Amino acid sequence: MRISGIHKGKTILPGTKPHEVKRPSPASEKRRAKIAKMLLAVLLASTFALLVIFAGGPSYMGDDVAYSFSAEKVLMGHFVQAPGDVLTIRILQIYPIAFFYALLGVNSISSEMWDLIAFVGTIAVTFYIGKELFNDYAGLLAALLLALS
């Protein structure tokens, strides 16, 4: 059977006009959207759980230690933003860590909590962008690929 073209993601058989293409029912579309959202919720929850389980605290090879020390200084009220210091422009990294220190205490999990939430949020945003640009399954695939990277 020869395909004569594609119209809005649907395969059009020879002799079929685009307005005659059978569209899924609204109930079927709602069901597919519900399944995609449930799969996204499972993906987000499992990604968050795995990151919490395997979070070993801040790395001693990068900026994580500097962020953790600065966040602890913010918590104690001793953080001074010196001109020219790179940490003065990292306030969206330092202050959320300080918030989690105040909420959960100073430990490795609270040091990584902001990064975990930001990563899971990025996965959710990726899903919704893929969903708006293409469809639910494209958004889910994009979110899955980001979560596994």
Solvent accessible surface area in square Angstrom, and as a share of the most:
residue,aa,sasa,rsa
1,M,197,0.88
2,R,176,0.64
3,I,103,0.52
4,S,64,0.41
5,G,28,0.27
6,I,130,0.66
7,H,55,0.24
8,K,156,0.66
9,G,71,0.68
10,K,66,0.28
11,T,75,0.44
12,I,16,0.08
13,L,79,0.39
14,P,63,0.40
15,G,86,0.83
16,T,45,0.26
17,K,114,0.48
18,P,61,0.38
19,H,139,0.62
20,E,100,0.45
21,V,20,0.11
22,K,182,0.77
23,R,136,0.50
24,P,48,0.30
25,S,58,0.37
26,P,103,0.65
27,A,75,0.58
28,S,44,0.28
29,E,85,0.38
30,K,151,0.64
31,R,163,0.60
32,R,88,0.32
33,A,27,0.21
34,K,132,0.56
35,I,55,0.28
36,A,0,0.00
37,K,95,0.40
38,M,109,0.49
39,L,82,0.41
40,L,9,0.04
41,A,59,0.46
42,V,98,0.57
43,L,22,0.11
44,L,33,0.17
45,A,65,0.50
46,S,49,0.32
47,T,13,0.07
48,F,65,0.27
49,A,47,0.37
50,L,98,0.49
51,L,58,0.29
52,V,45,0.26
53,I,121,0.61
54,F,157,0.65
55,A,25,0.19
56,G,77,0.74
57,G,13,0.12
58,P,24,0.15
59,S,52,0.33
60,Y,180,0.68
61,M,182,0.81
62,G,46,0.44
63,D,85,0.44
64,D,44,0.23
65,V,33,0.19
66,A,40,0.31
67,Y,22,0.09
68,S,15,0.09
69,F,122,0.51
70,S,5,0.03
71,A,0,0.00
72,E,57,0.26
73,K,97,0.41
74,V,35,0.20
75,L,73,0.36
76,M,115,0.52
77,G,64,0.61
78,H,119,0.53
79,F,37,0.16
80,V,120,0.69
81,Q,83,0.37
82,A,44,0.34
83,P,136,0.86
84,G,87,0.83
85,D,55,0.29
86,V,87,0.50
87,L,29,0.14
88,T,35,0.20
89,I,130,0.66
90,R,99,0.36
91,I,74,0.37
92,L,141,0.70
93,Q,38,0.17
94,I,0,0.00
95,Y,94,0.36
96,P,21,0.13
97,I,5,0.03
98,A,6,0.05
99,F,117,0.49
100,F,21,0.09
101,Y,7,0.03
102,A,70,0.54
103,L,110,0.55
104,L,83,0.41
105,G,31,0.30
106,V,79,0.46
107,N,71,0.36
108,S,49,0.31
109,I,59,0.30
110,S,0,0.00
111,S,8,0.05
112,E,27,0.12
113,M,24,0.11
114,W,78,0.27
115,D,53,0.27
116,L,10,0.05
117,I,74,0.38
118,A,45,0.35
119,F,59,0.25
120,V,24,0.14
121,G,32,0.31
122,T,67,0.39
123,I,0,0.00
124,A,23,0.18
125,V,87,0.50
126,T,35,0.20
127,F,0,0.00
128,Y,95,0.36
129,I,97,0.49
130,G,9,0.08
131,K,51,0.21
132,E,136,0.61
133,L,125,0.62
134,F,156,0.65
135,N,73,0.38
136,D,20,0.10
137,Y,88,0.33
138,A,33,0.25
139,G,0,0.00
140,L,26,0.13
141,L,102,0.51
142,A,34,0.27
143,A,0,0.00
144,L,72,0.36
145,L,108,0.54
146,L,53,0.26
147,A,18,0.14
148,L,134,0.67
149,S,113,0.73
